Amino acid sequence: MEADQLLIRVAGGDQKAFEDLYAVVSGPVYGLVRRVVRDPAQSEEVAQEVLLELWRSAARFDPGRGSALSWVLTLAHRRAVDRVRSVRAAGEREQREARRGHGPAFDQVAEEVEAGLEREWVRRCLDRLTALQRQSVTLAYYEGYTYREVAERLRLPLGTVKTRMRDGLTRLRDCLGGAA
């Protein structure tokens, strides 16, 4: 029996006609889908979807507009192209998401912001020290000098430098205590 007549009978719910139509169109449907989709597993899935759609929508077939095989292959081509577009769009979404994932982690950003705020707070507290205290603390903690080297650089007795450092660090501690 011809595919057009079988499809008309399928539209009426004839399961035997669908079996016969399946035998006629399944090969061409799979071949067309395979050429468009290329992946064998995806092609089988799309071909199955097309044949299921064929069963459900056979009543939409109009023999006056073309042959049954042309109509079925049009359904298959559209479904295959939709699958290719869907897979491509999913891949592009994954790539965009992967690129976004390469940015700094939220915690890293938060830590950088917090560190910047802490540095600013320390600068403000250093500005509240006397010039001599600030100079001693800066040489020791920012430039890495020992107490003895700070004393030599400033041409002061070691005891005086230690006293300035102690007083300066105490004032820093008190100032920074308000930052917590």
Sequence and secondary structure as in RCSB ss.txt:
>XXXX:A:sequence
MEADQLLIRVAGGDQKAFEDLYAVVSGPVYGLVRRVVRDPAQSEEVAQEVLLELWRSAARFDPGRGSALSWVLTL
AHRRAVDRVRSVRAAGEREQREARRGHGPAFDQVAEEVEAGLEREWVRRCLDRLTALQRQSVTLAYYEGYTYREV
AERLRLPLGTVKTRMRDGLTRLRDCLGGAA
>XXXX:A:secstr
  HHHHHHHHHTT HHHHHHHHHHHHHHHHHHHHHHH  HHHHHHHHHHHHHHHHHHGGG  GGGS HHHHHHHH
HHHHHHHHHHHHHHHHHHHHHHHHHHTS  HHHHHHHHHHHHHHHHHHHHHHTS HHHHHHHIIIIIS   HHHH
HHHHT  HHHHHHHHHHHHHHHHHHHHTT 
